[in-house]
Amino acid sequence: MSRTCGIDPRTIVVELVQQVIDAGAPLDVGFQRAQYSIPEARRSWARDLSYGTVRWFWRLEDYANQLLSKPVKRADRSILFLIIVALYEIEHQGTPAYAVVSESVNMIKRSARPWAAGLVNAVLREFLRQQVRLRESPTSATAASAHPVWLRDMIFSVYPDYAPLIIETGNSRPPMVLRVDTSRIDRDDYLQQLHHSGYTGHASPRSQWGVVLPQWARLTDLPGFESGLVSVQDDGAQLTPIALELKPGLRILDACAAPGGKAGHILETEPQTELVALDVDPARVRRIHENLERLGRHATITTDDARNSDNWWDGRKFDRILLDAPCSGTGVIRRHPDIKHHRRASDIDQFTRLQRQLLTATWELLNFGGIMVYVTCSLIPEENERQIRSFMDDHSEARENDLGPQFGEKRSVGRQLLPGIHDTDGFYYASLSRD
Ligand SMILES: C[S@@+](CC[C@H](N)C(=O)[O-])C[C@H]1O[C@@H](n2cnc3c(N)ncnc32)[C@H](O)[C@@H]1O
């Protein structure tokens, strides 16, 4: 849908949030598109409004449901979404409540449902009167944790000691983490450039390449972004070159490479490698091209299914294979809060089947003495240590290489970084050598 900048950004956000929650639309893609209809000066505010409302949706919906005398009709759900977005703005963005109420009432008056202006006004004003009680009395576990019950229960059962912190972190605004190309600029020198440009940022304690900014900045404003000096990548994801034990002259397969975050990092860390970057999704493969072009790095980029090596493999084995597998994404919920809404417990079996097929197919392409690094951004053992344990049970030639504490807490095989515990997103890493 093309629009002009004359449309109120709140209207755009309300429509986007409804698309994400009711129609299963991906938030990242939706916001990418929608942002061009929002004046530049208001984009980072609109981004927080969109992501934050999706993040806290169940809690805010619970407030709204308690305040409405009867549920809104299905056909009028846009009214409910308008109220929920307004509640986020009042509760989390510090906009004066009177301004939010009046903007929201004006917005509904301009919409196809002007008759609901009184209702919106009454619900928001009632929220202001009852907010303390509402915060203290969520009516369900989903509203209290702002996580679906299956995921909350899984986190409590697998990580009983850490669960409250993992959930709290899942509901927090993520920091923006940059990866500095230290082959081109020293990290401390980049930090100075950043400070001179008016940003606060500090060196990541976990990654030697990482710089952490407390809040989101516009990419094109960051010094050196356009010229590829820095990329955006969580510091938990920046450990891949260490796990891969890179050295010059290796032939490497990045089997699930798009959009090319880890591929770019491999090439920055060890340019003297022959990297094949493969992904099955053509639209995402275009992003590998764009990203490597910005970084000024080269790989052989191929669109295909990693499981069908007959189609794309030239018969020369690899010294290293990175399998950054498709997964539930349960470790990156603070960055992608729509995962909480879109993922179902029943999806996990499909992911584990695909991961196992990818492991089995790509393992055959690994040289003897070579290393495969398996990574997910999942917290779910079936996708992580249980997956690798079961794979090793069937492959006696696979031997685990120890990854240090930098990679988080030891699991029965591999290591796990946990949001809130290790100051990164949630990642699982395992390194296997082929004897
Ligand atoms: C976690 S993402 C990879 C992120 C990437 N390594 C990075 O650092 O930017 C997983 C990727 O697996 C790809 N994928 C899923 N099934 C695949 C298959 N059968 N063969 C190759 N790629 C696949 C998806 O398209 C997705 O881009």
The ligand as an ORCA input file, in Angstrom:
! r2SCAN-3c Opt
* xyz 0 1
  C      19.386    -18.344     11.379
  S      19.174    -17.924      9.722
  C      20.839    -17.716      9.182
  C      21.475    -16.410      9.606
  C      22.827    -16.159      8.936
  N      23.748    -17.245      9.174
  C      23.462    -14.876      9.405
  O      24.332    -14.893     10.288
  O      23.106    -13.806      8.866
  C      18.739    -19.451      8.994
  C      18.719    -19.455      7.481
  O      18.507    -20.800      7.050
  C      17.932    -20.734      5.770
  N      17.465    -22.090      5.417
  C      16.358    -22.725      5.854
  N      16.276    -23.950      5.299
  C      17.364    -24.090      4.489
  C      17.826    -25.133      3.632
  N      17.154    -26.264      3.523
  N      18.968    -24.927      2.950
  C      19.658    -23.755      3.061
  N      19.234    -22.735      3.849
  C      18.119    -22.909      4.560
  C      16.875    -19.670      5.942
  O      16.476    -19.156      4.695
  C      17.588    -18.658      6.829
  O      18.148    -17.631      6.048
*
